[in-house]
């Protein structure tokens, strides 16, 4: 007997919908299983990304659209490692968050994440 496909529930406008709690729970499970990285950005915000061999040490976060981007800067990575060593931290996982507005939001962009 062929397996029936179960569609996602739909909202009032007919769009498919998954509850945010289900998404968050599954992302946390992926992080706990080592498949994703979890970054706590403060103010109750957490960013998840696929585990790809390197852990970001810095992010820029837009206060308008909330888009977060990893920042790769070898000089910053060295500075953070030196600070961690000076504090006698064995395996530090520092996260620096730069907050501001992206160019789109600063120029009056209104759509969330600029779809």
Residue frames as a rotation matrix with the C-alpha (Angstrom) as fourth column:
UNK 1
0.584 0.812 0.000 0.00
0.812 -0.584 0.000 0.00
0.000 0.000 -1.000 0.00
UNK 2
-0.158 -0.680 0.716 1.56
0.582 -0.650 -0.489 3.36
0.797 0.340 0.499 -1.00
UNK 3
-0.393 -0.090 -0.915 2.34
0.875 -0.341 -0.342 5.74
-0.281 -0.936 0.213 1.80
UNK 4
0.553 0.668 0.497 0.15
0.763 -0.646 0.019 8.84
0.334 0.369 -0.867 1.81
UNK 5
-0.583 -0.725 0.365 1.79
0.551 -0.684 -0.478 12.25
0.596 -0.077 0.799 1.90
UNK 6
0.287 0.643 -0.710 0.72
0.951 -0.279 0.131 14.34
-0.114 -0.713 -0.692 4.84
UNK 7
0.041 -0.233 0.972 0.61
0.487 -0.844 -0.223 18.04
0.872 0.483 0.079 4.02
UNK 8
-0.870 -0.364 -0.333 1.52
0.479 -0.463 -0.746 20.71
0.117 -0.808 0.577 6.50
UNK 9
0.086 0.918 -0.388 -1.36
0.886 -0.248 -0.391 22.57
-0.455 -0.310 -0.835 8.12
UNK 10
-0.408 -0.151 0.900 -2.34
0.701 -0.684 0.203 25.80
0.585 0.714 0.385 6.39
UNK 11
-0.795 0.129 -0.592 -3.04
0.370 -0.671 -0.643 29.21
-0.480 -0.731 0.486 7.86
UNK 12
0.113 0.953 -0.282 -6.03
0.285 -0.303 -0.910 31.45
-0.952 0.022 -0.305 7.06
UNK 13
0.245 -0.083 -0.966 -4.38
-0.757 -0.639 -0.137 32.66
-0.605 0.765 -0.220 3.84
UNK 14
0.971 0.209 -0.115 -3.72
-0.236 0.772 -0.591 29.12
-0.034 0.601 0.799 2.63
UNK 15
0.174 -0.976 -0.131 0.02
-0.759 -0.048 -0.649 29.19
0.627 0.213 -0.749 3.32
UNK 16
0.412 -0.132 -0.902 1.65
0.383 0.923 0.040 26.13
0.827 -0.362 0.430 4.82
UNK 17
0.391 -0.155 0.907 2.47
-0.710 -0.677 0.191 26.60
0.585 -0.719 -0.375 8.48
UNK 18
0.090 -0.401 -0.912 4.81
0.565 0.774 -0.285 24.97
0.820 -0.490 0.296 11.00
UNK 19
0.954 0.293 -0.060 4.61
0.200 -0.478 0.855 26.07
0.222 -0.828 -0.514 14.63
UNK 20
0.394 -0.839 0.375 7.67
-0.591 -0.544 -0.596 28.02
0.704 0.013 -0.710 15.77
UNK 21
0.373 -0.231 0.899 7.97
-0.850 0.303 0.431 25.79
-0.372 -0.924 -0.083 18.83
UNK 22
0.881 -0.042 0.472 8.43
0.176 0.954 -0.244 22.75
-0.440 0.298 0.847 16.57
UNK 23
0.728 -0.646 0.228 11.14
0.101 -0.228 -0.969 24.51
0.678 0.728 -0.100 14.57
UNK 24
0.282 -0.626 0.727 12.99
-0.852 -0.512 -0.110 25.64
0.441 -0.589 -0.677 17.72
UNK 25
0.596 -0.010 0.803 12.79
-0.545 0.730 0.413 22.20
-0.590 -0.684 0.429 19.31
UNK 26
0.906 -0.232 0.354 14.20
0.400 0.746 -0.533 20.52
-0.140 0.625 0.768 16.20
UNK 27
0.564 -0.748 0.350 16.99
-0.197 -0.533 -0.823 23.09
0.802 0.395 -0.448 15.81
UNK 28
0.302 -0.425 0.853 17.98
-0.953 -0.119 0.278 22.50
-0.016 -0.897 -0.442 19.43
UNK 29
0.765 0.009 0.644 18.01
-0.110 0.987 0.116 18.74
-0.635 -0.159 0.756 18.80
UNK 30
0.846 -0.491 0.208 20.25
0.325 0.166 -0.931 19.23
0.423 0.855 0.300 15.74
UNK 31
0.337 -0.737 0.585 22.64
-0.654 -0.631 -0.417 21.34
0.677 -0.242 -0.695 17.84
UNK 32
0.422 -0.130 0.897 22.65
-0.808 0.396 0.437 18.78
-0.412 -0.909 0.062 20.66
UNK 33
0.850 -0.056 0.524 23.42
0.213 0.946 -0.244 16.04
-0.482 0.319 0.816 18.11
UNK 34
-0.094 -0.975 -0.201 26.37
0.186 -0.215 0.959 18.04
-0.978 0.053 0.202 16.74
UNK 35
-0.061 0.141 0.988 24.78
0.977 0.212 0.030 18.70
-0.205 0.967 -0.151 13.34
UNK 36
0.486 0.272 0.831 24.30
0.468 -0.883 0.015 22.43
0.738 0.382 -0.557 13.87
UNK 37
-0.709 -0.676 -0.198 26.03
0.592 -0.419 -0.689 25.24
0.383 -0.606 0.698 15.74
UNK 38
0.512 0.841 -0.173 24.07
0.791 -0.383 0.477 27.27
0.335 -0.381 -0.862 18.31
UNK 39
-0.681 -0.675 0.286 25.02
0.525 -0.721 -0.452 30.90
0.511 -0.157 0.845 18.92
UNK 40
0.283 0.734 -0.617 23.38
0.950 -0.301 0.077 32.85
-0.129 -0.609 -0.783 21.73
UNK 41
-0.306 -0.381 0.873 23.27
0.667 -0.740 -0.089 36.48
0.680 0.554 0.480 20.59
UNK 42
-0.938 0.004 -0.347 21.79
0.284 -0.566 -0.774 37.97
-0.199 -0.824 0.530 23.77
UNK 43
-0.630 0.760 -0.158 18.38
-0.738 -0.650 -0.184 39.53
-0.242 0.001 0.970 24.29
UNK 44
0.057 0.685 0.727 16.84
-0.348 0.696 -0.628 36.05
-0.936 -0.217 0.278 24.08
UNK 45
0.696 0.165 -0.699 18.00
-0.714 0.053 -0.698 35.54
-0.079 0.985 0.155 20.48
UNK 46
0.028 -0.662 0.749 19.69
-0.126 0.741 0.660 32.37
-0.992 -0.113 -0.063 19.26
UNK 47
0.348 -0.032 -0.937 21.12
-0.932 -0.123 -0.342 31.73
-0.104 0.992 -0.073 15.82
UNK 48
0.372 -0.224 0.901 21.59
0.003 0.971 0.240 28.23
-0.928 -0.087 0.362 14.41
UNK 49
0.334 -0.272 -0.902 23.75
-0.938 -0.186 -0.292 27.30
-0.088 0.944 -0.318 11.43
UNK 50
0.956 -0.049 -0.288 24.84
-0.032 0.961 -0.273 24.05
0.290 0.271 0.918 9.82
UNK 51
0.566 -0.813 0.136 28.06
-0.154 0.057 0.986 22.75
-0.810 -0.579 -0.093 11.28
UNK 52
0.980 -0.198 0.024 30.70
0.042 0.087 -0.995 23.32
0.195 0.976 0.094 8.61
UNK 53
0.385 -0.899 -0.207 34.01
0.783 0.437 -0.442 22.85
0.488 0.009 0.873 10.35
UNK 54
-0.753 -0.635 0.174 34.54
0.438 -0.680 -0.588 26.36
0.491 -0.366 0.790 11.70
UNK 55
0.162 0.762 -0.627 32.74
0.982 -0.184 0.031 28.21
-0.092 -0.621 -0.778 14.42
UNK 56
0.183 -0.019 0.983 32.03
0.392 -0.915 -0.090 31.90
0.901 0.402 -0.160 13.88
UNK 57
-0.448 -0.366 -0.816 33.37
0.893 -0.146 -0.425 34.22
0.036 -0.919 0.393 16.57
UNK 58
-0.752 0.191 -0.631 31.54
0.012 -0.953 -0.302 37.36
-0.660 -0.234 0.714 15.47
UNK 59
-0.247 0.760 0.601 28.22
0.968 0.223 0.115 38.36
-0.047 0.610 -0.791 13.92
UNK 60
-0.979 0.201 -0.025 26.61
-0.202 -0.978 0.046 41.52
-0.016 0.050 0.999 12.64
UNK 61
-0.471 0.881 -0.038 22.91
0.866 0.454 -0.208 41.71
-0.166 -0.130 -0.977 13.53
UNK 62
-0.760 0.298 0.578 20.51
0.086 -0.835 0.543 44.21
0.645 0.462 0.609 11.96
UNK 63
-0.883 0.444 -0.154 18.10
0.102 -0.140 -0.985 45.77
-0.459 -0.885 0.079 14.46
UNK 64
-0.383 0.763 -0.521 15.53
-0.871 -0.486 -0.072 46.32
-0.308 0.426 0.850 11.70
UNK 65
0.314 0.496 -0.810 15.22
-0.805 0.591 0.050 43.00
0.503 0.637 0.585 9.85
UNK 66
0.568 -0.155 0.808 17.15
-0.654 0.510 0.558 40.89
-0.499 -0.846 0.188 12.42
UNK 67
0.883 -0.344 -0.320 19.36
-0.041 0.622 -0.782 39.39
0.468 0.704 0.535 9.73
UNK 68
0.629 -0.729 0.270 22.56
-0.381 0.014 0.925 37.94
-0.678 -0.684 -0.269 11.21
UNK 69
0.837 -0.456 -0.301 25.75
-0.177 0.295 -0.939 37.41
0.517 0.839 0.167 9.23
UNK 70
0.722 -0.665 -0.193 28.93
0.590 0.445 0.674 35.70
-0.362 -0.600 0.713 10.36
UNK 71
0.833 -0.546 -0.088 32.08
-0.543 -0.777 -0.318 37.81
0.105 0.313 -0.944 10.28
UNK 72
0.721 -0.691 -0.039 35.40
0.693 0.720 0.036 36.17
0.003 -0.053 0.999 9.45
UNK 73
0.731 -0.546 0.410 38.30
-0.427 -0.834 -0.349 38.25
0.532 0.080 -0.843 10.69
UNK 74
0.384 -0.642 -0.663 41.57
0.536 0.740 -0.406 36.48
0.751 -0.200 0.629 11.54
UNK 75
-0.593 -0.620 0.513 42.81
-0.025 -0.623 -0.782 39.47
0.805 -0.477 0.353 13.60
UNK 76
0.048 0.702 0.711 39.63
-0.902 -0.276 0.333 39.39
0.430 -0.657 0.619 15.74
UNK 77
0.809 0.228 -0.542 39.91
-0.083 0.957 0.278 35.61
0.582 -0.180 0.793 16.13
UNK 78
-0.105 -0.935 -0.338 43.51
0.527 0.236 -0.816 36.00
0.843 -0.264 0.468 17.37
UNK 79
-0.561 -0.055 0.826 42.53
-0.486 -0.786 -0.382 38.81
0.670 -0.616 0.415 19.74
UNK 80
0.478 0.824 0.303 39.73
-0.780 0.239 0.578 36.70
0.404 -0.513 0.757 21.23
UNK 81
0.656 -0.317 -0.685 42.06
0.318 0.939 -0.131 33.69
0.684 -0.132 0.717 21.59
UNK 82
-0.460 -0.876 0.148 44.66
0.278 -0.300 -0.913 35.88
0.843 -0.378 0.382 23.33
UNK 83
-0.275 0.455 0.847 42.02
-0.799 -0.599 0.062 37.31
0.535 -0.659 0.528 25.68
UNK 84
0.779 0.585 -0.223 40.76
-0.406 0.743 0.532 33.81
0.477 -0.324 0.817 26.49
UNK 85
0.251 -0.777 -0.577 44.32
0.536 0.608 -0.585 32.63
0.806 -0.162 0.570 27.21
UNK 86
-0.623 -0.482 0.616 44.92
-0.154 -0.696 -0.701 35.64
0.767 -0.531 0.359 29.49
UNK 87
0.030 0.741 0.671 41.75
-0.958 -0.170 0.230 34.68
0.284 -0.650 0.705 31.41
UNK 88
-0.820 -0.462 0.338 42.92
-0.534 0.830 -0.162 31.03
-0.205 -0.314 -0.927 31.60
UNK 89
0.331 0.939 0.095 39.89
-0.723 0.317 -0.613 29.74
-0.606 0.134 0.784 29.69
UNK 90
-0.356 -0.543 0.761 40.64
-0.069 0.827 0.558 26.26
-0.932 0.146 -0.332 28.36
UNK 91
-0.694 0.201 0.691 38.16
0.711 0.345 0.613 25.96
-0.115 0.917 -0.383 25.48
UNK 92
-0.529 0.504 -0.683 36.54
-0.050 -0.822 -0.568 29.34
-0.847 -0.267 0.460 24.96
UNK 93
-0.388 0.485 0.784 33.68
0.921 0.199 0.334 29.89
0.006 0.852 -0.524 22.55
UNK 94
-0.587 0.134 -0.798 33.45
0.216 -0.925 -0.314 33.66
-0.780 -0.356 0.514 22.41
UNK 95
-0.089 0.586 0.805 30.75
0.990 -0.035 0.135 35.36
0.107 0.809 -0.578 20.39
UNK 96
-0.770 -0.156 -0.618 30.96
0.227 -0.973 -0.037 39.05
-0.596 -0.169 0.785 19.53
UNK 97
0.043 0.857 0.513 27.74
0.985 0.049 -0.165 40.66
-0.167 0.513 -0.842 18.30
UNK 98
-0.936 -0.267 -0.228 27.83
0.205 -0.943 0.262 43.94
-0.285 0.199 0.938 16.37
UNK 99
-0.029 0.996 0.080 24.38
0.877 0.064 -0.476 45.52
-0.479 0.056 -0.876 16.31
UNK 100
-0.747 -0.122 -0.654 23.22
-0.131 -0.937 0.325 48.19
-0.652 0.328 0.684 13.91
UNK 101
0.474 0.879 -0.058 21.16
-0.210 0.049 -0.976 48.55
-0.855 0.475 0.208 10.75
UNK 102
-0.217 -0.481 0.849 21.90
0.751 0.473 0.460 46.94
-0.623 0.738 0.259 7.42
UNK 103
-0.950 -0.238 -0.201 22.03
0.062 -0.778 0.626 49.20
-0.306 0.582 0.754 4.36
UNK 104
-0.602 0.784 0.154 18.53
0.424 0.151 0.893 48.17
0.677 0.602 -0.423 3.21
UNK 105
0.205 0.695 -0.689 16.91
0.969 -0.047 0.241 49.00
0.135 -0.718 -0.683 6.57
UNK 106
-0.378 -0.434 -0.818 18.89
0.578 -0.801 0.157 52.24
-0.723 -0.414 0.554 6.86
UNK 107
-0.992 0.000 -0.126 17.50
-0.101 -0.603 0.792 53.28
-0.076 0.798 0.598 3.48
UNK 108
-0.396 0.918 0.027 13.89
-0.878 -0.370 -0.304 52.63
-0.269 -0.144 0.952 4.48
UNK 109
-0.667 0.148 -0.730 13.53
-0.285 0.855 0.434 48.93
0.689 0.497 -0.528 3.63
UNK 110
-0.180 0.721 0.669 10.38
-0.981 -0.184 -0.066 47.54
0.075 -0.668 0.740 5.17
UNK 111
0.639 0.508 -0.578 10.09
-0.499 0.845 0.191 43.85
0.585 0.167 0.793 4.39
UNK 112
0.616 -0.383 0.689 11.35
-0.586 0.362 0.725 41.41
-0.527 -0.850 -0.001 6.99
UNK 113
0.048 -0.762 0.646 14.60
0.194 0.641 0.742 39.84
-0.980 0.090 0.179 5.82
UNK 114
-0.162 -0.134 -0.978 14.14
-0.727 -0.653 0.210 41.68
-0.667 0.745 0.009 2.51
UNK 115
0.128 0.268 0.955 12.48
0.272 0.917 -0.293 38.71
-0.954 0.297 0.044 0.80
